[in-house]
Amino acid sequence: MLPLVETGPELDDVVRDEALLRPAVADLCERLGLVPKPMVRYVEGSLPVYSIGAAHVLKLFPAFEKLDARREERMLTHVYGRLPVPTPQLYSAGAYKNGWSYVLMSRLPGESLARAWPRIPAAEQDRLVTEAGETLAALHALSTAPLASYAGPADWGQFVDAQRVNVVEQQRECGLPEAWLDQIPWFLSSVPLAAPARRVLLHTEFMREHLTVDPDGWRLTGLFDFEPAMIGDPAYDFVSVGLFVTCGQPRLLKRFYEAYGRPPFDPHTLMAYTLLHVYSDLPSYLRVLPAPPEPTLDSLARTWFGTD
């Protein structure tokens, strides 16, 4: 069955090995009383995730991400029934074999908003952005206390400082050209990231890919993937909003802020958090988002996160 996996490269090898994964998933499904049901692999994401029949989703976590499994379990319980759109219902969670953990949850109706977006009429796109803004506001309004032991960091300032240490190397490993890399230290030193007045529950990857939509009427039908959740500055969540929900379109971002119920964050703050984000990959964003008028981080901030 599944081998013990303790590093990222080991996980990558397993994730690519469907012949190894499927028997293990079938075995786990049998233990959970879910057979015989069709198993369909979701190809997106870094973890093995399968739909099991029409009603269930099974997500597997390796040994070194055991805490992530517990975080997803707790997050699903905490947010279920408390947001304007559905979230998966937790059915069960626990240990499997060789350090692996699982989370079994309900399957959300609808299809990926990212895949559906190009064929959605403009007026419906606007309304969906409004629904998304209301949803993130509701998430940020929830109490963080029940998740404090699972969704850290305990000190937001220390987290930000730790991200600064390796920010240039992280972007270099992603393939960012030197002309951009040379700007990062100065840009970050020019943007004050004060301690947030209020720490909130962060999704951290609030994006079209993690929202589902009903093509019959174009309404949001769900928000999922709570495993990377954190507690921190609400501005941090607006990084993925600007990059992956409104996608560098000022009018849509302004609409999102209005639905969320707050004035826009300084674009430079969001650009700084873009660089410091745990999953930041600036080269990939540059390939798909609007190009700035000038090849500077200042110009990039205004292009992707401006509302004018």
Sine and cosine of phi, psi and omega as CSV:
sin_phi,cos_phi,sin_psi,cos_psi,sin_omega,cos_omega
0.00,0.00,-0.50,-0.86,-0.09,-1.00
-0.95,0.31,0.69,-0.72,0.04,-1.00
-0.99,0.17,0.28,-0.96,0.14,-0.99
-0.90,0.43,0.77,-0.63,-0.03,-1.00
-0.82,-0.57,0.85,-0.53,-0.10,-0.99
-0.80,-0.60,0.03,1.00,0.00,-1.00
-0.65,-0.76,0.31,-0.95,0.04,-1.00
-0.86,0.51,-0.74,0.67,0.03,-1.00
-0.87,0.49,-0.61,0.79,0.06,-1.00
-0.89,0.45,-0.64,0.77,0.03,-1.00
-0.90,0.44,-0.68,0.74,0.01,-1.00
-0.85,0.53,-0.64,0.77,0.00,-1.00
-0.90,0.45,-0.68,0.73,-0.02,-1.00
-0.93,0.36,-0.68,0.74,-0.03,-1.00
-0.86,0.50,-0.54,0.84,0.00,-1.00
-0.99,0.16,-0.18,0.98,-0.11,-0.99
-0.98,-0.20,1.00,0.09,-0.03,-1.00
-0.91,0.42,-0.52,0.85,0.01,-1.00
-0.91,0.41,-0.46,0.89,0.07,-1.00
-0.99,0.14,-0.64,0.77,-0.11,-0.99
-0.95,0.30,-0.71,0.71,-0.16,-0.99
-0.87,0.50,-0.69,0.73,0.05,-1.00
-0.88,0.47,-0.59,0.81,0.02,-1.00
-0.92,0.39,-0.67,0.74,0.03,-1.00
-0.89,0.45,-0.66,0.75,0.04,-1.00
-0.88,0.47,-0.65,0.76,0.02,-1.00
-0.90,0.43,-0.70,0.72,0.00,-1.00
-0.91,0.40,-0.64,0.77,0.04,-1.00
-0.87,0.49,-0.65,0.76,0.03,-1.00
-0.89,0.46,-0.67,0.75,0.04,-1.00
-0.88,0.47,-0.53,0.85,-0.05,-1.00
-1.00,-0.03,0.04,1.00,0.02,-1.00
0.96,0.28,0.52,0.85,-0.07,-1.00
-0.95,-0.32,0.34,0.94,0.01,-1.00
-0.92,-0.38,0.43,-0.90,-0.12,0.99
-1.00,0.04,0.82,-0.57,0.05,-1.00
-0.66,-0.75,0.56,-0.83,0.03,-1.00
-0.89,0.46,0.66,-0.75,0.05,-1.00
-0.93,-0.37,0.86,-0.50,-0.02,-1.00
-0.85,-0.53,0.83,-0.55,-0.05,-1.00
-0.98,0.20,0.73,-0.69,0.20,-0.98
-1.00,0.07,0.85,-0.53,-0.12,-0.99
-0.99,0.15,-0.35,0.94,0.00,-1.00
-0.97,0.25,0.41,-0.91,0.11,-0.99
1.00,-0.04,0.21,-0.98,-0.09,-1.00
-0.99,-0.11,-0.11,0.99,-0.02,-1.00
-0.90,-0.44,0.43,-0.90,0.08,-1.00
-0.94,0.33,0.85,-0.53,0.01,-1.00
-0.70,-0.71,0.73,-0.68,-0.04,-1.00
-0.75,-0.67,0.62,-0.79,0.27,-0.96
-1.00,0.10,0.71,-0.71,0.00,-1.00
-0.91,-0.42,0.98,-0.19,-0.12,-0.99
0.92,0.39,-0.38,-0.93,-0.06,-1.00
-1.00,0.00,-0.18,0.98,-0.20,-0.98
-0.88,-0.47,-0.20,0.98,-0.13,-0.99
-0.80,-0.60,0.46,-0.89,0.16,-0.99
-0.77,-0.63,0.73,-0.68,0.00,-1.00
-0.89,-0.46,0.81,-0.59,-0.04,-1.00
-0.86,-0.51,0.75,-0.66,-0.05,-1.00
-0.95,-0.32,0.60,-0.80,-0.01,-1.00
-0.78,-0.62,0.73,-0.69,0.04,-1.00
-0.97,0.25,0.09,-1.00,-0.09,-1.00
-0.84,0.54,-0.67,0.74,-0.10,-0.99
-0.97,0.22,-0.06,1.00,0.06,-1.00
-0.88,-0.47,0.49,0.87,0.01,-1.00
-0.87,0.49,-0.63,0.77,0.02,-1.00
-0.90,0.43,-0.56,0.83,0.04,-1.00
-0.89,0.45,-0.62,0.78,0.04,-1.00
-0.89,0.45,-0.68,0.73,0.02,-1.00
-0.91,0.41,-0.60,0.80,0.02,-1.00
-0.90,0.44,-0.72,0.70,0.01,-1.00
-0.88,0.47,-0.68,0.73,0.02,-1.00
-0.84,0.54,-0.76,0.65,-0.04,-1.00
-0.93,0.38,-0.64,0.77,0.00,-1.00
-0.89,0.45,-0.69,0.72,-0.01,-1.00
-0.86,0.50,-0.67,0.75,0.02,-1.00
-0.91,0.41,-0.63,0.77,-0.09,-1.00
-0.95,0.32,-0.63,0.77,-0.12,-0.99
-1.00,-0.06,-0.24,0.97,-0.12,-0.99
-0.86,0.51,0.81,-0.59,0.03,-1.00
0.97,0.24,0.15,0.99,-0.10,-0.99
-0.88,-0.47,0.07,1.00,0.02,-1.00
-0.90,-0.43,0.30,-0.95,0.01,-1.00
-0.91,0.41,-0.36,0.93,0.06,-1.00
-0.88,-0.48,0.41,-0.91,0.00,-1.00
-0.90,0.43,0.46,-0.89,0.17,-0.99
-0.79,-0.62,0.36,-0.93,-0.04,-1.00
-0.86,0.50,0.63,-0.78,0.11,-0.99
-1.00,0.06,0.76,-0.65,0.05,-1.00
-0.96,0.27,0.81,-0.59,0.07,-1.00
-0.99,-0.16,-0.73,0.68,0.06,-1.00
-0.28,-0.96,0.28,-0.96,0.02,-1.00
-0.37,-0.93,0.47,-0.89,0.02,-1.00
0.23,-0.97,-0.27,-0.96,-0.04,-1.00
-1.00,0.03,0.52,-0.85,0.10,-0.99
-0.92,-0.38,-0.96,-0.27,-0.01,-1.00
-0.72,-0.70,0.46,-0.89,0.09,-1.00
0.78,0.62,0.65,0.76,0.08,-1.00
1.00,0.07,-0.11,0.99,0.00,-1.00
-0.97,0.25,0.57,-0.82,0.10,-0.99
-0.85,-0.52,0.29,-0.96,0.02,-1.00
-0.67,-0.74,0.41,-0.91,0.18,-0.98
-0.76,-0.65,0.83,-0.56,0.04,-1.00
-0.95,-0.31,0.82,-0.57,-0.09,-1.00
-0.67,-0.74,0.16,-0.99,0.05,-1.00
-0.97,0.25,0.45,-0.89,0.04,-1.00
-1.00,-0.02,0.77,-0.63,0.00,-1.00
-0.97,0.23,0.56,-0.83,0.06,-1.00
-0.97,0.23,0.25,-0.97,0.07,-1.00
1.00,-0.03,-0.18,-0.98,-0.02,-1.00
-0.80,-0.61,0.20,-0.98,-0.01,-1.00
-0.86,0.50,0.77,-0.64,0.06,-1.00
-0.89,0.46,-0.55,0.84,0.00,-1.00
-0.89,0.45,-0.70,0.72,0.00,-1.00
-0.95,0.31,-0.58,0.81,-0.05,-1.00
-0.98,0.21,-0.42,0.91,-0.18,-0.98
-0.75,0.66,-0.75,0.67,-0.09,-1.00
-0.86,0.50,-0.42,0.91,-0.04,-1.00
-0.97,-0.23,0.12,0.99,0.02,-1.00
-1.00,0.06,0.77,-0.63,0.04,-1.00
-0.84,0.54,0.51,-0.86,-0.10,-1.00
-0.83,0.56,-0.68,0.74,-0.01,-1.00
-0.90,0.44,-0.59,0.81,0.04,-1.00
-0.95,0.30,-0.57,0.82,0.10,-1.00
-0.86,0.52,-0.69,0.72,0.03,-1.00
-0.86,0.52,-0.72,0.70,-0.03,-1.00
-0.91,0.41,-0.59,0.80,0.04,-1.00
-0.91,0.41,-0.61,0.79,0.07,-1.00
-0.89,0.45,-0.64,0.76,0.07,-1.00
-0.88,0.48,-0.71,0.70,0.03,-1.00
-0.88,0.48,-0.63,0.78,0.01,-1.00
-0.91,0.42,-0.66,0.75,0.03,-1.00
-0.89,0.46,-0.66,0.75,0.04,-1.00
-0.91,0.42,-0.58,0.81,-0.01,-1.00
-0.93,0.37,-0.70,0.71,0.01,-1.00
-0.91,0.42,-0.61,0.79,0.04,-1.00
-0.88,0.48,-0.65,0.76,0.01,-1.00
-0.92,0.40,-0.64,0.77,0.06,-1.00
-0.88,0.47,-0.70,0.71,-0.02,-1.00
-0.93,0.37,-0.30,0.95,0.00,-1.00
-1.00,0.07,-0.22,0.98,-0.02,-1.00
-0.95,0.32,0.46,-0.89,0.06,-1.00
-0.91,0.42,0.65,-0.76,0.06,-1.00
-1.00,-0.03,-0.22,0.98,-0.13,-0.99
-0.82,0.57,-0.71,0.70,-0.04,-1.00
-0.92,0.40,-0.25,0.97,-0.05,-1.00
-0.95,-0.30,0.05,1.00,-0.14,-0.99
-0.84,0.54,-0.53,0.85,-0.03,-1.00
-0.99,0.11,-0.14,0.99,-0.12,-0.99
-0.85,-0.52,-0.42,0.91,-0.18,-0.98
-0.88,-0.47,0.23,0.97,0.07,-1.00
-0.19,0.98,-0.27,-0.96,0.06,1.00
-0.98,0.22,0.36,-0.93,0.02,-1.00
-0.91,0.41,-0.55,0.83,-0.02,-1.00
-0.79,-0.61,0.95,-0.32,-0.05,-1.00
-0.90,0.44,-0.64,0.77,0.00,-1.00
-0.88,0.48,-0.65,0.76,0.04,-1.00
-0.91,0.41,-0.61,0.79,0.06,-1.00
-0.88,0.48,-0.74,0.67,-0.01,-1.00
-0.88,0.48,-0.69,0.72,0.01,-1.00
-0.89,0.46,-0.64,0.77,0.01,-1.00
-0.91,0.41,-0.60,0.80,0.03,-1.00
-0.92,0.39,-0.55,0.84,0.01,-1.00
-0.89,0.46,-0.54,0.84,-0.13,-0.99
-0.87,0.50,-0.66,0.75,-0.11,-0.99
-0.93,-0.36,0.24,0.97,-0.14,-0.99
-0.89,0.46,-0.68,0.73,-0.03,-1.00
-0.92,0.39,-0.69,0.73,-0.02,-1.00
-0.91,0.41,-0.61,0.79,0.03,-1.00
-0.87,0.50,-0.71,0.71,-0.01,-1.00
-0.95,0.31,-0.53,0.85,0.06,-1.00
-0.90,0.44,-0.67,0.74,0.03,-1.00
-0.90,0.44,-0.45,0.89,0.05,-1.00
-0.98,0.17,-0.18,0.98,0.03,-1.00
0.99,-0.15,0.31,0.95,0.00,-1.00
-0.94,0.35,0.77,-0.64,0.00,-1.00
-0.88,0.47,0.43,-0.90,-0.05,-1.00
-0.86,0.52,-0.57,0.82,-0.03,-1.00
-0.86,0.50,-0.52,0.85,0.08,-1.00
-1.00,0.10,-0.66,0.75,-0.02,-1.00
-0.85,0.53,-0.64,0.77,-0.05,-1.00
-0.89,0.45,-0.39,0.92,-0.03,-1.00
-0.99,0.12,-0.35,0.94,-0.19,-0.98
-0.88,0.47,-0.77,0.64,-0.04,-1.00
-0.85,0.53,-0.71,0.70,-0.01,-1.00
-0.91,0.43,-0.70,0.71,-0.04,-1.00
-0.86,0.50,-0.73,0.68,-0.02,-1.00
-0.90,0.43,-0.57,0.82,0.02,-1.00
-0.94,0.34,-0.35,0.94,-0.03,-1.00
-1.00,0.01,-0.14,0.99,-0.06,-1.00
-0.92,-0.39,0.95,-0.30,0.03,-1.00
-0.95,0.30,0.82,-0.58,0.07,-1.00
-0.94,-0.34,1.00,0.09,-0.05,-1.00
-0.93,0.36,0.38,-0.92,0.08,-1.00
-0.85,0.52,0.75,-0.66,-0.05,-1.00
-0.90,0.44,0.61,-0.79,0.05,-1.00
-0.91,0.42,-0.46,0.89,-0.02,-1.00
-0.59,-0.81,0.83,-0.55,0.09,-1.00
-1.00,0.03,0.69,-0.73,-0.09,-1.00
-0.80,-0.60,0.16,-0.99,0.07,-1.00
-0.98,0.19,0.89,-0.45,-0.08,-1.00
-0.98,-0.19,0.71,-0.70,0.15,-0.99
-0.96,0.27,-0.65,0.76,0.02,-1.00
0.98,0.21,-0.35,0.94,0.06,-1.00
-0.71,-0.71,0.79,0.61,-0.01,-1.00
-0.98,0.21,0.98,-0.21,-0.17,-0.99
-0.51,-0.86,0.25,-0.97,0.00,-1.00
-0.84,0.54,-0.56,0.83,-0.03,-1.00
-0.90,0.43,-0.34,0.94,-0.02,-1.00
-0.94,-0.35,0.26,0.96,0.10,-1.00
-0.88,-0.48,0.59,-0.81,0.06,-1.00
-0.91,-0.42,0.44,-0.90,-0.11,-0.99
-0.64,-0.77,0.54,-0.84,0.06,-1.00
-1.00,-0.05,0.89,-0.45,0.00,-1.00
-0.92,0.39,-0.27,0.96,0.06,-1.00
-1.00,-0.01,0.99,0.11,-0.02,-1.00
0.95,-0.32,-0.21,0.98,0.04,-1.00
0.79,0.62,0.93,0.38,0.12,-0.99
-0.86,-0.52,0.59,-0.81,0.07,-1.00
-0.90,0.43,0.70,-0.71,0.00,-1.00
-0.89,-0.45,-0.01,1.00,0.02,-1.00
0.09,-1.00,0.36,-0.93,0.13,-0.99
-0.75,-0.67,0.74,-0.67,-0.03,-1.00
-0.65,-0.76,-0.06,-1.00,0.00,-1.00
0.93,0.36,0.96,0.29,-0.02,-1.00
-0.98,-0.17,0.10,0.99,-0.05,-1.00
-0.88,0.48,-0.57,0.82,0.00,-1.00
-1.00,0.04,0.25,0.97,-0.11,-0.99
-0.83,0.55,0.52,-0.85,0.04,-1.00
-0.66,-0.75,0.06,-1.00,0.14,-0.99
-0.84,-0.55,0.86,-0.51,-0.06,-1.00
-0.03,-1.00,-0.46,-0.89,-0.07,-1.00
-0.92,0.39,0.82,-0.58,0.02,-1.00
-0.85,0.53,-0.45,0.89,0.03,-1.00
-0.86,0.51,-0.49,0.87,-0.04,-1.00
-0.87,0.49,-0.57,0.82,0.01,-1.00
-0.96,0.29,-0.38,0.93,-0.01,-1.00
-0.98,0.21,-0.13,0.99,0.15,-0.99
-0.89,0.46,-0.82,0.57,-0.02,-1.00
-0.93,0.37,-0.48,0.88,0.09,-1.00
-0.87,0.49,-0.79,0.62,-0.04,-1.00
-0.92,0.40,-0.57,0.82,-0.05,-1.00
-0.99,0.13,-0.63,0.78,-0.24,-0.97
-0.83,-0.56,-0.09,1.00,0.11,-0.99
-0.95,-0.32,-0.83,0.55,0.00,-1.00
-1.00,-0.05,-0.26,0.97,0.21,-0.98
0.80,0.60,0.74,0.67,0.08,-1.00
0.96,0.28,0.32,0.95,0.02,-1.00
-0.97,-0.24,0.96,-0.29,-0.11,-0.99
-0.82,0.57,-0.65,0.76,-0.04,-1.00
-0.90,0.44,-0.66,0.75,0.00,-1.00
-0.94,0.35,-0.63,0.78,0.01,-1.00
-0.91,0.41,-0.65,0.76,0.06,-1.00
-0.87,0.49,-0.66,0.75,0.02,-1.00
-0.89,0.45,-0.65,0.76,0.02,-1.00
-0.88,0.47,-0.72,0.69,0.02,-1.00
-0.86,0.51,-0.68,0.74,-0.01,-1.00
-0.88,0.47,-0.65,0.76,0.02,-1.00
-0.94,0.35,-0.59,0.81,0.02,-1.00
-0.92,0.39,-0.60,0.80,0.06,-1.00
0.99,-0.13,0.62,0.79,0.05,-1.00
-0.47,-0.88,0.36,-0.93,0.10,-1.00
-0.93,0.37,0.37,-0.93,-0.01,-1.00
-0.88,0.47,0.58,-0.81,0.18,-0.98
-0.94,0.33,0.42,-0.91,0.12,-0.99
-0.86,0.51,0.81,-0.59,0.01,-1.00
-0.82,0.58,-0.51,0.86,0.01,-1.00
-0.93,0.36,-0.56,0.83,0.08,-1.00
-0.89,0.46,-0.70,0.71,-0.01,-1.00
-0.93,0.36,-0.55,0.83,0.06,-1.00
-0.92,0.39,-0.63,0.77,0.04,-1.00
-0.89,0.46,-0.71,0.70,0.03,-1.00
-0.93,0.38,-0.47,0.88,0.10,-1.00
-0.87,0.49,-0.70,0.71,0.01,-1.00
-0.92,0.38,-0.56,0.83,-0.10,-1.00
-1.00,-0.05,-0.05,1.00,-0.05,-1.00
-0.89,0.45,0.59,-0.81,-0.04,-1.00
-0.82,0.57,-0.61,0.79,-0.08,-1.00
-0.96,-0.27,0.38,0.92,-0.11,-0.99
-0.88,0.47,0.72,-0.69,0.05,-1.00
-0.57,-0.82,0.98,0.19,-0.12,-0.99
-0.86,0.52,-0.65,0.76,0.01,-1.00
-0.84,0.54,-0.63,0.78,-0.01,-1.00
-0.93,0.38,-0.56,0.83,0.03,-1.00
-0.93,0.37,-0.65,0.76,0.00,-1.00
-0.89,0.46,-0.46,0.89,-0.03,-1.00
-0.97,0.25,-0.43,0.90,-0.15,-0.99
-0.88,-0.48,-0.30,0.96,-0.05,-1.00
-0.99,-0.14,0.25,-0.97,-0.01,-1.00
-0.83,0.56,0.67,-0.75,0.01,-1.00
-0.97,0.23,0.62,-0.79,0.02,-1.00
-0.97,0.24,0.40,-0.92,0.05,-1.00
-0.87,0.49,-0.52,0.85,0.02,-1.00
-0.78,-0.63,0.50,-0.86,-0.02,-1.00
-0.99,0.15,0.86,0.51,0.01,-1.00
-0.76,-0.65,0.41,-0.91,0.04,-1.00
-0.92,0.39,-0.53,0.85,0.07,-1.00
-0.88,0.47,-0.73,0.69,0.02,-1.00
-0.92,0.40,-0.61,0.79,0.02,-1.00
-0.90,0.44,-0.65,0.76,0.02,-1.00
-0.85,0.52,-0.72,0.70,-0.03,-1.00
-0.93,0.36,-0.55,0.83,-0.03,-1.00
-0.94,0.33,-0.72,0.70,-0.09,-1.00
-1.00,0.06,-0.50,0.86,-0.15,-0.99
-0.85,-0.53,0.15,0.99,0.07,-1.00
-0.99,0.15,0.33,-0.94,0.00,-1.00
-0.84,-0.54,0.16,0.99,-0.01,-1.00
-0.99,-0.13,0.00,0.00,0.00,0.00
